Amino acid sequence: MPALGADMEAGTLVEWLVKPGDRVNSGDVIAVVETQKGAIEVEVFQTGVLSDILVPVGERVPVGTVLAQIDGAERATPAPAAEPVITPPPIVAPRKTPPLRAVVAPRVGRLKVTPAARRRAAALNVDIATIVTGSGVEGSIRLADVESAGAAPVRAAAKRGLDLSQMRKAIAAAMSRSKREIPHYYLTETVDLSAASTWIERFNVDKPPVERILPAVLFLKAAALALREQLRLNGAYENDAFVPSSNIHVGWAISLRGGGLIAPAIRDADKKSLAELMGAMRDLVERARRGNLRSSELTSPTVTVTNVGDRGAESVTGIIYPPQVSIVGFGRVVARPWVVDGRIESRPLVTVTLAADHRATDGHIGGLYLAAVARLLQEPEKL
Amino acid sequence: MTDAEIRALILELIGEIAPEADLASARDQDDLREAFDLDSMDFANFVVALHDRLGVNIPEVHYNRLFTLERAIDYLRDAVAQ
């Protein structure tokens, strides 16, 4: 049973997606577990043949319990959760067939699917991966393609859902631990977004809606790139020591309707293009709200970024998610007076905040980090 | 399309984006974002869905004309007719 959060102690196995004798490959989703954060798909990071299932459906077991055995197991690729952050998922067993999510979300550069098509696929329980050719631009899969494929539904996915009272308990535990154990310090920087706003308008103007990006994408990329300059803000504090991460996996905070919050990882956010980040955000938001996140997405973040959006507050000062050592917040973009070359002008501004662990860094490092974010947002074309 | 058809389509698409939304409570002058708790990603997906269903490519500068049902119906009626 993988540890899927700072204070997760146990989980309930609600579905096996493999059976003994199945061959499994690294990265396969093999089971679904119910946690305080909802139903999470459990992946394996080994290749072999599943020989035995040790935990039956319906059983609640502690974190660390072996769920299944894999014969001939060998680590084909590094586990996505192998960074020094959270306890990596223990041995489990995978499966050869694709995940049983009803929808395979679009991935930039591979499968292009319109949001409406994805939602219709979810409603019709159609596996988009089975649609060979879409009728849209460059073979993208459109609503009509999904409806045509509706006659070939896949096996129903496990019943998923979020128990918001349980999620509230999980948030309470993690945030209480954070406030109890982590000596936070807080820094704020106001950033002129004129260049970024103009650049986004030009970027989006000739594009169809599905290819447009949101300002949040620039925030995410700038926050990730700036971490390359201040490595001590990216990693985990465990066993009385800071352990840096060589990868920048941003936990993107997503609010859930009806309450609740979850921050699954956008892996290697510093290396992704803006279009890829937009696709990743769209995918994560949809799956987080549907209850289709994967275990590695919850265990691998090395930092958290939160953006309150255009209906949020003007600034947000976050609480670090243990064992991470920093959280970056972007407030609502507002038009305010701003001094430019000795004159007062109206400018779009955003308040960027950093909450960081004083055991890992001092304010000087944090200040340099925020300065880097501000600098990067002045040259959006380079993000 | 008739205004009633456009209204029904708008609510259908919002229902796909925000399944828990109480669509029956929708009033023509309400801000859809406030009424149904749509964030900027939700609204972007709404515009994508309109493009997909109606073939209408709505520029970003016109997004504010979709914020209420009343204005959205007016806008989309004209856009579809063009």
Interface residues (C-beta under 8 A of the other chain):
Chain A: T114 P115 A116 A117 R119 R120 A123 R142 L143 E201 N204 V205 P208 P209 V210 R212 L214 P215 A216 S255 R257 G258 M281 R282 V285 G309 D310 R311
Chain B: L13 E16 I17 A18 E20 R33 E34 D37 D39 S40 M41 A44 N45 V47 V48 A49 L50 H51 D52 R53 N57 I58 P59 E60
